[in-house]
Amino acid sequence: MTDVREPTAPAAEATPLVGRDRRLLVGAALSPLAWGLHLTLSYGLVYPALRLRTKAALVAVTVVCWLWALAGSMLAFSARRAGDHENDLGPPGSAPFVPRQLASVPERSEARKERALFLGTAAGALGLFFAAVILAQTVPIVVFSLEDP
């Protein structure tokens, strides 16, 4: 068996994400997950709330999910600023670092900053949208009594 030598193989090695990218991913995912959880649990808690004659569980689920959506939005907004100190090429001297550095364009730093600003702003705004949707879904909880059909 012969070894195949592929010059681009080192560049394909896994590199850990920088902290800003992890915050962006978690922030972008947290708000829609909070909305989906709120929607699912709110529908599931209607009949137990009717039997127990209290909306406490519905209000608690709404508050927790709304705070999660806001936290996701804040995480995404906090990931908008890419610094020059961030290294997404891998550890210097490692196998992926040199091919990635050679393949990068000269304006890579500016493009990375623009990408981070756009994605962080868009994910943060989407998180605020999901927080508003959660608040809009609480209107029936507040307006209608438990006995209304």
SULLINPE-V640759 format. One record per residue. RES is the residue in one letter. PSI is psi as a letter, one per 20 degrees, with the letter a starting at -180 (none if undefined). Layout:
{{RES PSI} {RES PSI}}
This chain:
{{M p} {T q} {D p} {V p} {R o} {E o} {P h} {T i} {A g} {P h} {A i} {A i} {E q} {A p} {T p} {P q} {L q} {V r} {G h} {R g} {D h} {R g} {R h} {L g} {L g} {V g} {G g} {A h} {A h} {L g} {S g} {P h} {L h} {A g} {W g} {G h} {L g} {H g} {L g} {T g} {L h} {S g} {Y h} {G h} {L j} {V g} {Y g} {P h} {A h} {L g} {R h} {L i} {R k} {T q} {K j} {A g} {A h} {L g} {V g} {A g} {V g} {T g} {V g} {V g} {C h} {W g} {L h} {W g} {A g} {L h} {A g} {G g} {S g} {M h} {L g} {A g} {F h} {S i} {A j} {R h} {R o} {A p} {G r} {D i} {H i} {E p} {N o} {D j} {L i} {G r} {P p} {P p} {G i} {S r} {A g} {P i} {F g} {V g} {P h} {R h} {Q h} {L h} {A i} {S q} {V q} {P h} {E k} {R h} {S g} {E g} {A h} {R h} {K g} {E g} {R g} {A g} {L g} {F g} {L g} {G g} {T g} {A g} {A h} {G g} {A h} {L h} {G g} {L h} {F g} {F h} {A h} {A h} {V g} {I g} {L h} {A h} {Q i} {T i} {V g} {P h} {I h} {V g} {V g} {F q} {S r} {L h} {E i} {D p} {P none}}
